[in-house]
Amino acid sequence: MPVSKPMTELHLRVVGQTTDWKLLLHDEPPTEDQLVGWMQDGAVARLLVAEQGSNQPHVLLVNFSLVVSARVVATVRGRGVTF
């Protein structure tokens, strides 16, 4: 599998958590309709992601029945501030 740079971040708020999960996506980002469907159906989705600080992708299974909010944003490179 060729190593590529993530171009999109998927931010998920999970039941019982006070902060979002930030997933660096290597695949095409899910559409708003896909996210809505996964959350409504409680689907488990297979996403190709990388850990923060790494470009080595791996598959992560996400149970969207536990997700209460989701947003897709362009990946920000360089030094940043998290609030």
N, C-alpha and C positions, 0 to 999 in steps of 0.2 A: 504494500500500500504506500503510494507516494506521500511524502509529508507536505502538507499545504498549510498556509496560514489561515487561521479562522478569520472570517470576515463579518460575522454576526454574533451578537450576544443574545441569549435567551435568559431573561430574568423571571424567575418563578418564586412566588410566595406560597409556602407550604403550610398547611394547617398546623398550628401550635408553634410556629417559628416567628421570630420578630424581625428577621432580616431575610432578604431575597437570596436565592441561589443564583449565581451568575454562571451560565454554561456557555463556553466558547464553541460555537457550532462550526463544523467543517462541511456539512452538507448544506443544501439549499435550506433557507430558514422556513419554518412552517408558516403557512398563511394564517391570518386572523380566523378564518373559517375553520381551518384544521384545529387550531387551539381550542376554539369554542366547542367543536365536536368532541375532541378528546376529553375536555373537562366535563361536558354534559354526559358523555357515555361512560366516564370513569375508565377510559382506555389506558393501556400501557403502550407507550411509544418508544421505539428504538431510535436513539439520536447518536450521531457521530460527533463527539466532543473532545476537547483537550483540557487539561488542567491549567490553571493560571501559571504563566511562566514557562509553558511547554507547548511545542507545536506537534507533539506526538499524539495523534488521535486514537480514541478507543470508543467502543460502543457503550452507551449508558442507557439502561431501561428506566423510564420515568413513569410512575403511576400517577396519571393526571386526575384520579379521583381524590387525591390529597392536595391538589393545587387550587388555591383560591384566587390567584391573579397571575397573569403572565403578560410579558411585553417583549417585543423583539426590537433591538436597537443595533446600529452599526457599531462595530468594534472600535474602541478608542485605543490608540497606541501611545506609548510613551508614559510619562509620569502623570498620574491622575490623583484625584482626591475622591474618596468614597464617603458619602454621608450616611 
